[in-house]
C-alpha cells in the first residue's frame, strides 16, 4: 500500500492511502506510543477502524501496527479486568487470555487526542 505524505500534520499521522476509492488517514502507532516510526516488517499491518470525528461523523482511519500476525474472534464474555487502572492509560480496557498470551482491548477514541482528531476531521470531504 502506498501511503501519501500529508505536509504539516502531527508526526504520528503517516499520511493517507486509497481504500476502495476513499482516502483514509493513517496513524503510526509506534510514533504515537514510542516516538519512532513503525518498522516495515512482513508482519506489519494497517488496521482499519471507525472513529467519531469531533463533528459527530463516522470516519474510517488506518492504524499502522508493527507486528500483527493473526486476527481472532473473541466472545465478549471471555474478557476480564486486568486489575490495573491508570489515568495515563485510560485507553486500555479488559484482557483476554489467548494461549500463553494476554490480549488487551484498546479504545481507539481514547488514544487519539483531540488535536489529532481535529486534523483527521479537517481531511473530511463532502460527498
N, C-alpha and C positions, 0 to 999 in steps of 0.2 A: 504494500500500500504506500502510495506517495503522499506524504504529509506536506502541505504547503505552509511555509512560514508566514506568520502574520506579524508585521512590524509593530513595535511599541505596545505590546501587551505583556502581562505578567510572565516571568520566565517559566513558570510551570505550565503555561499554555503553549504546547508544541506547535500548534497551527490548526489547519483544517484539512479534511480529506472528503472526497466524494463517496457517499454511501447511497447507492441506488438513486442517483440524481439529486441527492440532498447534501449540502455542505454540513459536515459535522465537526465541531470543535473538539480538540483532543488535549487532555491534561496528562502530563507526565507525572505519575505517582511517585517516582523516585525523586524528581525535582521538588515535588510538593513536600514529601516527608523527610528527605535526606539531603536536599540541596545539591543534587547531582543528577545528570541525565541517566535514564534507564539504559543499560547496555542492550545492544541488539543481539539477542540470542535466538536460537531456534525455538526456545520456549517462551519468548516474548509474545505478548498478545495485546490487542486493543479490545477492551471490554466495552460493549455498547450498553448504556443505561439511560434512563429517562429521569430528568430532574424538573423541578418547578422553577421558572425564572421569577425574578422579583415582581414582574407584572402579572404573575399567576398563570402564564402559559406553560405548557409542557414542552420540553426540549430534549432531544437526544444528544448525548455527548459521548465521547470515547475516552477511556482511561487506559493509558499505557501501563501494563504490568510487566515487570522484567522477567518473571518466571511463573508461567501458568501452564500446567501440563494436562489438566483434565477439568471437566465440568461434571458435577454430580448433582443429583436431585435429592433433596432432604425434606423430611416431614418436619414442619414447624414444632410439632410436639416433642421431637427428639433433641431440641436445643435446650440448654440450661444456662443459668447465670455463671459468669466467670468468677464471681466472688470478689471482683476488683472494680472499683468505681473511681474515676478520676475526671475532674473538670477539664484537664488538659487533653483528655482522650474521650470526650463525650460522644464521639462518632463510633466508638466501639460498643458492641452490644453482645448478645448471647453467643455461646460457643457450642460447637458440635464435635463430638469425638468421632474421628474417621480413621479407623485402624489405630496406628500409633500417633497420628497427628491430631492437633486441635485446630479446628477452623473457627473463625470468628466473623460474625456479621458486622459489616461496616455500613453506617448510614451515610450515603454519599452526600446528602444535603448538608450534613454537619461537618464534612471535611472541606467543603468549598466555601471559603469566606465570602462575605457579601461583596468585597471589592472585585473578586474574580467572577462571581456570579453576575455582577453588573456588566463586566466585559463580555461574558458569554451572551447576555441578553442583548448587548449592543450589536451582535452579529445577526440578530433576528431580521428576517426579510419578510415582506408582505407576499402572500401567495394568493 
